Amino acid sequence: MILENKNKKEILEQAKSPYDDHCIGYPGQGPYFTGFMMGSSSVPIKFGHKGSFILDKINAFDIAEVTDTYLGQINMITVSSFCGPHGLLWGYDINYKDYAPPTEILTEEDIKEFEGVTICNGKNLRIATKSLFGTLENKKFPLYPGSHVFTAQKFLAAHGPINLYGAFAVGIPENRSKNACLFMEDIGEMKKDSQEEKRKLLKNIIESAREIGRNQKVSYKVIYADIITQKVNKKEIGGVLVAAPYFLLAKNAYPKFIN
């Protein structure tokens, strides 16, 4: 259920960045937006030695931040994973489009298992966020360099050979005036990078969102879910990042995205 027009209008009027062409991290009070991105990387080991591989892992992280949606040059402040009644979801409440069907990885039978819940492809949220922030080569309204940005995020770096994955689910409650949207992030190793494995992992994270809802007595009527994978070869370090930044919208983005 998308927020009522009154609440949505108030958020749009107040969740503005002080910058014309840059979004900025949420200051901790008042309305905000939340976007969704995932990125991955695999880099040759250049700086590691017996005592430490931290520099290579940092390199992998920084590349993962900019391989798809541009999320570079910011200070991520890790927070828990909810978007409350004062927040809007980018790609759902704003800039909504169906770019990819829910059956892109999941089957019709998989979706039927989640009776009473509308399952959507989380890639649609990621594409929407990319259209706002842009990419490394084509920045649009990125976060201001050096911003301190509250971000629901998880990152995993690992030596190859290995297959890594990152996944997220977004649970949207029926009554958003009383309940928060839930974000679930998962990162890990896959036995095999196959469609079957990805289906299992997607179904698992969707069910985990429903389980949190049962624990909190919140009914999620819509759940978005998405997954990416990264092959990491021998003598490489790979990384997978799942991130949902909380931000205020650049002033010049309003005429482009807000109708």
ZAMI-365761 format. One line per field, with one value per residue (C-alpha): x, y, z; residue number from 1. Coordinates in nm, 4 decimals, always signed. Example, Ala and Ser with C-alpha at 12.3 -4.5 7.8 and 13.67 -1.06 7.14 Angstrom:
east: c(+1.2300, +1.3670)
north: c(-0.4500, -0.1060)
up: c(+0.7800, +0.7140)
i: c(1, 2)
This chain:
east: c(+0.0000, +0.1582, +0.1397, -0.1685, -0.1340, -0.1368, +0.1576, +0.3412, +0.3016, +0.4366, +0.7401, +0.8126, +0.7995, +1.0394, +1.2877, +1.4980, +1.8753, +2.0362, +2.2212, +2.0870, +2.2465, +2.3471, +2.1458, +2.2702, +2.2520, +1.9464, +2.0245, +1.8459, +1.5091, +1.2230, +1.1143, +1.3536, +1.3887, +1.5431, +1.6983, +1.8299, +2.1476, +2.3757, +2.7249, +3.0061, +3.3702, +3.6629, +4.0147, +4.3658, +4.5446, +4.7956, +4.8532, +4.7910, +5.0518, +5.0548, +4.9643, +4.6796, +4.4528, +4.2632, +4.3809, +4.2627, +3.9283, +3.8896, +3.9677, +3.7015, +3.4486, +3.5137, +3.4761, +3.1524, +3.0177, +3.0455, +3.0135, +2.6391, +2.4668, +2.7144, +2.7459, +3.1053, +3.2908, +3.0500, +3.0803, +2.8363, +2.6906, +2.5444, +2.1934, +1.9148, +1.6744, +1.3408, +1.1687, +0.8965, +0.5885, +0.8079, +1.0006, +0.9375, +1.0784, +1.2576, +1.1287, +0.7999, +0.6505, +0.8573, +0.9891, +0.7870, +0.8290, +0.8142, +1.1363, +1.1614, +0.8967, +0.8930, +0.9411, +1.2840, +1.4419, +1.1491, +0.8935, +0.5168, +0.5065, +0.7593, +0.5441, +0.2320, +0.4023, +0.3693, -0.0089, -0.1538, +0.1683, +0.2444, +0.6018, +0.7900, +1.1323, +1.3723, +1.5724, +1.3044, +1.4037, +1.7734, +1.7172, +1.5108, +1.7883, +2.0481, +1.8334, +1.8618, +2.2248, +2.3654, +2.6812, +3.0559, +3.0722, +2.7432, +2.6617, +2.3152, +2.2147, +2.4704, +2.5189, +2.7376, +3.1059, +3.1991, +2.8366, +2.7626, +2.4884, +2.2813, +2.2756, +2.1219, +2.4092, +2.6058, +2.9351, +3.1303, +3.4834, +3.6457, +3.9450, +3.8869, +3.8115, +3.4581, +3.1082, +2.9571, +2.6027, +2.4140, +2.0375, +1.7763, +1.4054, +1.1790, +0.8560, +0.5885, +0.3134, -0.0553, -0.0803, +0.2220, +0.0883, +0.1424, +0.4170, +0.7581, +0.8776, +1.1328, +1.4663, +1.6413, +1.9978, +2.1865, +2.5405, +2.7324, +2.8889, +2.7081, +2.7992, +2.7301, +2.6235, +2.3102, +1.9511, +1.8376, +2.0614, +1.9461, +1.5820, +1.6443, +1.8201, +1.5485, +1.2737, +1.4694, +1.5028, +1.1361, +1.0330, +1.2702, +1.0874, +0.7560, +0.9003, +1.0063, +0.6537, +0.5070, +0.7466, +0.6462, +0.2792, +0.3083, +0.1564, +0.3667, +0.1344, +0.4093, +0.7638, +1.0377, +1.3342, +1.6534, +1.9894, +2.3273, +2.6266, +3.0029, +3.2594, +3.5992, +3.8993, +4.2143, +4.4545, +4.1646, +3.9560, +3.5913, +3.3237, +2.9456, +2.7643, +2.3937, +2.2992, +1.9933, +2.0960, +1.8643, +1.8842, +1.7358, +1.6636, +1.8619, +1.6565, +1.6969, +1.5806, +1.2283, +1.1127, +1.2623, +1.1195, +0.8355, +0.5113)
north: c(+0.0000, +0.3261, +0.6056, +0.8224, +1.1361, +1.3669, +1.1930, +1.1609, +1.5324, +1.6336, +1.4092, +1.5404, +1.9000, +1.8422, +1.5746, +1.8133, +1.8329, +2.1778, +2.1079, +2.1534, +1.8496, +1.6309, +1.4208, +1.4132, +1.1660, +1.1728, +1.4003, +1.1800, +1.3520, +1.4431, +1.2870, +1.0969, +0.8666, +0.5199, +0.3678, +0.0193, -0.0982, -0.3978, -0.4174, -0.6686, -0.6897, -0.9241, -0.7830, -0.9330, -0.9505, -0.6628, -0.5379, -0.8422, -1.0299, -1.2954, -1.0456, -0.8601, -0.8493, -0.5413, -0.3140, -0.5558, -0.5935, -0.2158, -0.2042, -0.4682, -0.2734, +0.0571, -0.1020, -0.2760, +0.0684, +0.1915, -0.1101, -0.0590, +0.2298, +0.4992, +0.5062, +0.6220, +0.8722, +0.8589, +0.7668, +0.4831, +0.4675, +0.1213, +0.1176, -0.1351, -0.2007, -0.0222, +0.2643, +0.4210, +0.6338, +0.9417, +0.7651, +0.7000, +0.4043, +0.5041, +0.2866, +0.2117, +0.5361, +0.7473, +0.6659, +0.3438, +0.1264, -0.2456, -0.3104, -0.6811, -0.9453, -1.1390, -1.4622, -1.3580, -1.6061, -1.7368, -1.9612, -1.9213, -2.2165, -2.0476, -1.7354, -1.9367, -2.0644, -1.7170, -1.7031, -1.3658, -1.1778, -0.9966, -1.0877, -0.8291, -0.8219, -0.6132, -0.5352, -0.2735, -0.0883, -0.1075, +0.0256, +0.3116, +0.4076, +0.3932, +0.6330, +0.8818, +0.8520, +0.7508, +0.5500, +0.6061, +0.7182, +0.9106, +1.0625, +1.2206, +1.3247, +1.1376, +1.1696, +1.4683, +1.3615, +1.2950, +1.2778, +1.0813, +0.8473, +0.6157, +0.2902, -0.0503, -0.2510, -0.5703, -0.6441, -0.9660, -1.0003, -1.3393, -1.5040, -1.7074, -1.9484, -1.8939, -1.7957, -1.5108, -1.3791, -1.0816, -1.0670, -0.8377, -0.8388, -0.5430, -0.6092, -0.3425, -0.3537, -0.3081, -0.0183, +0.2083, +0.4800, +0.2460, +0.0107, +0.0317, -0.1281, -0.4018, -0.4551, -0.7915, -0.8249, -1.1499, -1.2154, -1.5400, -1.8208, -2.0316, -2.3925, -2.3306, -2.0206, -2.1682, -2.0642, -2.3321, -2.2002, -1.8440, -1.9554, -2.1209, -1.8156, -1.5789, -1.7938, -1.8109, -1.4338, -1.3789, -1.6285, -1.4641, -1.1326, -1.3048, -1.4608, -1.1193, -0.9992, -1.2847, -1.2084, -0.8402, -0.9072, -0.7061, -0.8286, -0.7601, -0.7566, -0.6799, -0.8199, -0.7232, -0.9603, -0.9624, -1.1395, -1.0907, -1.3236, -1.2820, -1.5405, -1.4922, -1.6687, -1.7959, -1.5171, -1.2723, -1.1137, -1.0579, -0.8586, -0.8249, -0.5203, -0.4885, -0.1328, +0.0823, +0.4474, +0.6933, +1.0343, +1.3747, +1.4465, +1.6941, +2.0051, +1.9688, +1.6057, +1.7167, +1.8324, +1.5193, +1.2569, +1.4147, +1.4561)
up: c(+0.0000, -0.1122, +0.1441, +0.1488, -0.0648, +0.2399, +0.4077, +0.0778, -0.0011, +0.3406, +0.3008, -0.0487, +0.0725, +0.3615, +0.2496, +0.0399, +0.0230, +0.0616, -0.2662, -0.6183, -0.7819, -0.4885, -0.2519, +0.1060, +0.3928, +0.6197, +0.9184, +1.1721, +1.2052, +0.9773, +0.6446, +0.4157, +0.1179, +0.1057, -0.2048, -0.2809, -0.4507, -0.4780, -0.6182, -0.6491, -0.7497, -0.7945, -0.7802, -0.8035, -0.4703, -0.4856, -0.1340, +0.0847, +0.2830, +0.5532, +0.8215, +0.6508, +0.3464, +0.4649, +0.1829, -0.0858, +0.0920, +0.1049, -0.2672, -0.3338, -0.1229, -0.2982, -0.6408, -0.5350, -0.4379, -0.7954, -1.0278, -1.0744, -0.8954, -0.7919, -0.4125, -0.3891, -0.1708, +0.1235, +0.4904, +0.5488, +0.8987, +0.9424, +1.0861, +1.1245, +0.8462, +0.8656, +0.6819, +0.8957, +0.8245, +0.7591, +0.4816, +0.1128, -0.0820, -0.4010, -0.6844, -0.5074, -0.3717, -0.6146, -0.9639, -0.9798, -1.2871, -1.3572, -1.5458, -1.4626, -1.3832, -1.0533, -1.2503, -1.3799, -1.1359, -0.9361, -1.1043, -1.0946, -0.8554, -0.6269, -0.6096, -0.5317, -0.2170, -0.0645, -0.0651, +0.0303, -0.0550, -0.3810, -0.4773, -0.6841, -0.8463, -0.6371, -0.9491, -1.0190, -0.7004, -0.7915, -1.1431, -1.0044, -0.7607, -1.0372, -1.2422, -0.9537, -0.8399, -1.1770, -1.2411, -1.2102, -1.5737, -1.5704, -1.2329, -1.2072, -0.8539, -0.6410, -0.2683, -0.1809, -0.1531, +0.2074, +0.3246, +0.6383, +0.5235, +0.7410, +0.5437, +0.6029, +0.4588, +0.4631, +0.2863, +0.2462, +0.1114, +0.0499, -0.1211, -0.4344, -0.5711, -0.4448, -0.5582, -0.3561, -0.3475, -0.2103, -0.1658, -0.0175, +0.0546, +0.1283, +0.3162, +0.2739, +0.5387, +0.4682, +0.7154, +0.6708, +0.8979, +1.1934, +1.0768, +0.9126, +0.5916, +0.6608, +0.4836, +0.4978, +0.3655, +0.3131, +0.1892, +0.1668, -0.0327, -0.2901, -0.3562, -0.7233, -0.9174, -1.0700, -1.1276, -0.8835, -0.6053, -0.6670, -0.6491, -0.3128, -0.1725, -0.2949, -0.1457, +0.1789, +0.2165, +0.1289, +0.3959, +0.6449, +0.5912, +0.6556, +0.9710, +1.1034, +1.0294, +1.2323, +1.5179, +1.5153, +1.4345, +1.1122, +0.7877, +0.4765, +0.1761, -0.0772, -0.0733, -0.3180, -0.3490, -0.5535, -0.5764, -0.7448, -0.7668, -0.8062, -0.9134, -0.7500, -0.9017, -0.7359, -0.6295, -0.6187, -0.3460, -0.4247, -0.2521, -0.2490, -0.1096, -0.0279, +0.0708, +0.1356, +0.1965, +0.3742, +0.2070, +0.1239, -0.2414, -0.4531, -0.5372, -0.9134, -0.8978, -0.8046, -1.1498, -1.3071, -1.0706, -0.8712, -1.0625)
i: c(1, 2, 3, 4, 5, 6, 7, 8, 9, 10, 11, 12, 13, 14, 15, 16, 17, 18, 19, 20, 21, 22, 23, 24, 25, 26, 27, 28, 29, 30, 31, 32, 33, 34, 35, 36, 37, 38, 39, 40, 41, 42, 43, 44, 45, 46, 47, 48, 49, 50, 51, 52, 53, 54, 55, 56, 57, 58, 59, 60, 61, 62, 63, 64, 65, 66, 67, 68, 69, 70, 71, 72, 73, 74, 75, 76, 77, 78, 79, 80, 81, 82, 83, 84, 85, 86, 87, 88, 89, 90, 91, 92, 93, 94, 95, 96, 97, 98, 99, 100, 101, 102, 103, 104, 105, 106, 107, 108, 109, 110, 111, 112, 113, 114, 115, 116, 117, 118, 119, 120, 121, 122, 123, 124, 125, 126, 127, 128, 129, 130, 131, 132, 133, 134, 135, 136, 137, 138, 139, 140, 141, 142, 143, 144, 145, 146, 147, 148, 149, 150, 151, 152, 153, 154, 155, 156, 157, 158, 159, 160, 161, 162, 163, 164, 165, 166, 167, 168, 169, 170, 171, 172, 173, 174, 175, 176, 177, 178, 179, 180, 181, 182, 183, 184, 185, 186, 187, 188, 189, 190, 191, 192, 193, 194, 195, 196, 197, 198, 199, 200, 201, 202, 203, 204, 205, 206, 207, 208, 209, 210, 211, 212, 213, 214, 215, 216, 217, 218, 219, 220, 221, 222, 223, 224, 225, 226, 227, 228, 229, 230, 231, 232, 233, 234, 235, 236, 237, 238, 239, 240, 241, 242, 243, 244, 245, 246, 247, 248, 249, 250, 251, 252, 253, 254, 255, 256, 257, 258, 259)
